């Protein structure tokens, strides 16, 4: 077991608490007997994703099992109140990411500092990713109007979009991810509680993917159409790829956003009943991949280079030029980092069918990367017969938070 280390805002008691140890337990910790403690009393360092760093967590972090997106509108017009909230959120997120509760209040006569539903649970790779929308800069409420990046503007309405305003907009966004749904909810609940009176929830969307327990191989997740989704992501382990494709650079025009990125959120309803009545061969030609292996049609390897063609030769599985894979890939010059999840939200009141689909999340250095690809898809993707875009939002995600700093501090400097 890795010994916990002191982080900003943590006390020695906090560190012992991470190990599930106080009082006499500290003596066991010093003697090495902690190896034999029940897992429920410990928090593995391997279950934690550092909150502080060059980039925000939750972008390049391997996708966790659950996601909760929460968009907030800021109710106050006071700059100092907003900054104070961001500082309080920073302290809370740093503690929660380390598997700690939010306080030590034990009095029976005042509300506790922490709501308690994550007591005894590990950090479960909990991450927070914060950003801001164009509306935060409007009216110059907080003296930051002149700092709005030129690239942060409303996304265009694409062909076939049927957008609902309730899934769009927001002054602030936080993407909360973890491998345990209760840990995610605990984080959502407490950020909302801390923000009461300063911000209010505009919308929230929850998503899931196959769990790591169910797929120990760590293969590419499948979407609700049964196909692998995310195969073509760029290799962000390479510094050049991170700089050119993913993260905003100081020379792009808004230095405060350096090492930040743009987040696109699209709520895509998938018409499962129609898809389920489609033969497998047509499903594969629509998606452009074999369902079983995930390989592009005409190839055997899931990660084979995509080579679009305009014909289906002699009935063989050759990649159609209007398949989703071929259109999205294009010439391969434009890339973005997809971090999508599935969603299920009850029943569609109009059709009586399941309201389910894809929470498409992509991170990119410039929104133009997404716009370029989506314009192609909206025009000629044969997948459009089976999907409808219901929500659309764009946010500028801050650069990494440094110890001693706070969420978005460069914007308010």
Steps between C-alpha positions, in 0.01 A plus 500: 500500500633842406529730798280809468682831463402846614319707235407865511223554755561164672599449859691210656166376627370505142790286386432247772135513405583409140655185641196449722714561808460719805603454862646155556482437126791740455723265693399212272578721200849571633564130563388383159195313629286713262551226242251285689224760545167436325474671162197698622730683740754597236518721194743386234719760340431316173133599537592869493558736209698814594284811499792739446720502193592657167168391349166438664421141589217331313626589153783255434402285798387154384121519484334397825177303525269796569473865401282785626500825306368800688451844348451791740370853455664757727239688704726762655640804322781539754844397382625433854213261572569300185872481574428394858279218371771383259745491790260300717434262212875459454550398863205262484610335175856452624372320809242289318753398233724375782221293653445739791177633645435873494540576867525397861176640642368249752253719690147365519363855498623635165491350149809288425760628254460187286173337395645159584378266225857430384627416848715187481526511121824540309569794269411267208715704258279805558583795273363851450537699178383863508428743220302811414249588231467809285225636725748546787662781300181672386416836655846506656347412838834398646742727314610221263307588186818601316652158575248293307693282253404571141443126452240486778174566321173319441533186295313517169174314454585213272274337241243267662561640853185502715640672806323551831608809693488309828817315395694808393694792651636567847741745666708220655538129435646219707554149371504260795627148430564199724479123499224504762165670441449585866838674510393705197169594660671594826727738309208651307293546814775669697613735222138605461462546875816709523385715207152568635413869472781568251419255220203289399483188285398571140511138384660173593556185296623161619676236295650154532716250317587136558672471835863409543392196698283378213781549245832434668678517162435875479380478142332782311151557649191426291215744445132406520500394133744228606804642318835604643517875549826693537736282296635790294615722787838672458799383704514773765800335668704685234588859591459620140150353482400660829622840382362488146172320560389529860625791709475875445834682464583847632562623144139416404391841629375456859801423722283429805366187323848349449493123560122514492280357228154528349227256598215423261191334651243349263199301616425251223181298521539156342185349349557151631174348377578593138858379533389170652293427188801551272696199375855462628657549155330838463592597857865431423487692172333791682762508773786402269637240739453136585287477809693214660859621454454873447725482194425733205322308226758346271748462789558252782655726764288739709773764475570460128535818297165615358494502117162625371372376165196584288381150418415163644687252284318173419315512830822486701538696822673802356472833684220719354595863451180614675549277804538673835862393536600618152325837524628572853855406402508691171860543391616448858639852540254617767487318833347548843493305826165326552394412855141398441256308720161339449188633669154367578238749618167325529245502219460744211161661564433543126574148378475287813842356417807504722666841522857377468809583306844653514643783707758600243788675676803619310804702601696699245740792473249687283123455452567522126628142518158378612312732263697375199421137578137559599424695182610195300297265716185713485518506120580143396514257795260209444481472881268804499208269423531355850591798722380849596711771662306643796754707694808708420738703713856631488727586793856623546661274760765659720861396513616282787457621857821553693545450875430831668284611207135446421272399214519759221739729687681607182173634361445720806863606549 
